[in-house]
Amino acid sequence: MLSHELYTKLKQIDSDSENCSVLKILFSYVLGKDYALTTWDELDVEDEEKITSLYQEYIDGKPVQYITHEGYFLEKKFYVDERVLIPRFATEDVVLKAVEEVDASVASIADICTGSGVIALTLKNMFPHIRVIATDISKDALDVCEINKNNLGIDIELYQGDLSKGERMDLVERVLAMQETLPIDQLETAQGSKGAGFLTFINSIS
């Protein structure tokens, strides 16, 4: 079967434009090149079955990022799987606003509930001189963060623990915390400071 023939067949399952875009992503993922370059390629049975199976997983509710193990944050590609949350575009603007608080006097920052490490690695990439510590209570999450650290070649420190409860607060001067995963009352208890929005940026905790 030709690539475009399988695409047309699978598109009939659900012709929603977003699903069609995902379908092209899956073709590219399996075949190793952009779907547009594969249109007239003859697919072998294995690739045909794999594309069909992955698309069915997506239709059944599995996010495409967990299928391809790719998520994007501020134009950088990160590895993701079910052990961590998928990077969100909405977080990018919040992080960019938070980094406006960073100046030459800041020596260290901790990213609480780091997950895949997108925030910590982005900060270190923007501010190479700053010591950045990615923290999480989940070893699984830190394992994913380490994959991204190695893939991107960005040197950050990983710490398994709960800084929201005051653990090793001597490590850092400032903290970034995602409120989606960290209750704000825990931050108030630990640092006596309350933030707003998706991200809390806490100053002067050293």
N, C-alpha and C positions, 0 to 999 in steps of 0.2 A: 504494500500500500504506500502511496506517495504521502509525503508529510502533509500537504494541504488537504488531502482527502481525509486523513485522520482528524485534522483540525476541524473540518466541516462536520464530520460525524459527531465529534465530541461537543462541538458548539451547540448542537441540537438538544443536548441535555438541558442547557440553560443558556440562552443567548444574551443574557445581561452583559452590558459592555464591560463591567468590571471583571466578570468571570472570563470573558474573552481575553482580556489583558493578562489575567493570571494564567490562562491556558497557554498563551504565547511564552510566558515566563517559564512554564514547565517544559515546553518544547526546548527552549534554549538551555535549560538546566540539564536535561537528559542528553541532548545532542551536542552540547558543548559549544554552541555558536548561536547567534541571533536567529530567531525563527524566520525572519525575512530571507535569510540565506539558505534556508532548508526547504523552502516551499516545494521544489521539484525533486527533492531527495527521496530515494526509495528507502523506506524504513525496514530494518530487520524486525523479526517477530519480537525479540527481547525488548527493543526500544519501544515498539508499539504497545506492548503489554505494560511496560513501566510507566509510560506517559498516561495511559488509560487508568492505571491503578492510582497514580498520584493525583490525577484530576478528580477521581472519585473521592479520595481522601479529603480534598479541598471542598468539594460539593457537600460532603458529610459534615463539614465544620472545622476542619483542621486548617489553621492559618498557613498561608503559603510560605511565610517566613520560617515556620517550623518544618516545612517540607524541604525547602531548599537550604535551610540552615544559614540564611542570609538576612540581615536587617541593616538598614542604613540610618546613620545619624550624622547630621552636618556633612553629608557627602562622603563619609567614610563607611566602608563595609565592615560589619561585625558578624561574627559567628553567633548564632542563637539556637537554642533548642528548648525543650519543655521545662528545663530546670530554671529558666529565667524569663522575665517579661520581655516582650518585643519592644524595641526602641520606638518611641512615639514622636511624630513630627511636632506635636504640641509642646513637647519638652524642650525642643531646640531653642525656641524664643526665650523660654524661661531661663535656660542656662546662659544664653547670650546676655541677658539682663543681669544675671548673677555675676558674671565675670567682670562686669563694669566695676564691681566692688573690689576687684583684685588690683593691687598696686605693688610697687617695688618693695614695700615693707612686709608683705606677706611671705612667710617662709615655708608654711606647711598648711595643707588642706586635707581633710578627710571626707570621703564620699560614703555616707551611711547607706546601707541597703544597696550596695553597688550593683548587684545582679550581674549583667553581662559586662559591666565596667565602662559603658559608653561615656558616662559623665566624667569619671576619674581619668580615663585615657584621653578624652577631649581636652580636659583642663591641662593635663601634663603636656600635651602636644602644643597647646597655646602658650603655656608658661613653663618652658623646660627647666627654669631655675628653681621652681617651687617643688618641695617635697610633697608628693601626692600619695595618700594612703587610701586604698579601696577596702572597705570593711563590709562584712556581711556575717550573719549568724549561720548561714548555710554554706557548708563545704562544697556542695554541688554547684552553687552559684559562683563561688570563688574559682572552681575548676574551669567554668566557662570564661570567667574574667581572665584567667591565666592564658587560655587559648587565644583570646583577643590580644592580650599583652604581647604574646610571642608572635602572633601573626603580624601585628603592626610594628613590632620592634620599639615599643614605647615602655620606658622603665618606670613602673610604679610599684609601690609596696602593697602587699596583700595582708590583711589581718582578719582572722576569724574571731568574731566576738560581737558584743553589743554595746557600742559606744553610747547608745541612747540611754543606757542605764549607768553611765558614768565610767565604764571600763576604759582604762588607759587614756583618759582625757589629756594626760600629759604629752600624748603623742603629737597633738596638733594645736594650731592657733584658731582655725576656722573649720566649720563643718557645713557640708551640703547634704541635705536629706530629702528624699522623695516622700511626700506626705501620702502618696497612694499606698505605700507599703509600711510607713512608719507613723503610728498615731501621734497627732500633735501634742497630746497630753504627756506622752513620754518625753518629747523634746522639752516641754516646759519644766518637767521634773528634773531632767538632766542638766539643762542649761539656763533655765529661767528666762527663756526668750521664745516668743511666739511669732511665726511667720505667716504668710498668706500665699494662696495659690498652690500650684503643684510642688513648688520647691521652697524649702526654707534655707536661708543663708544666715548663719549665726556668726556674729563677730565677737572677738575678744573673750574667748572662753579659756585662754591659757592663764 
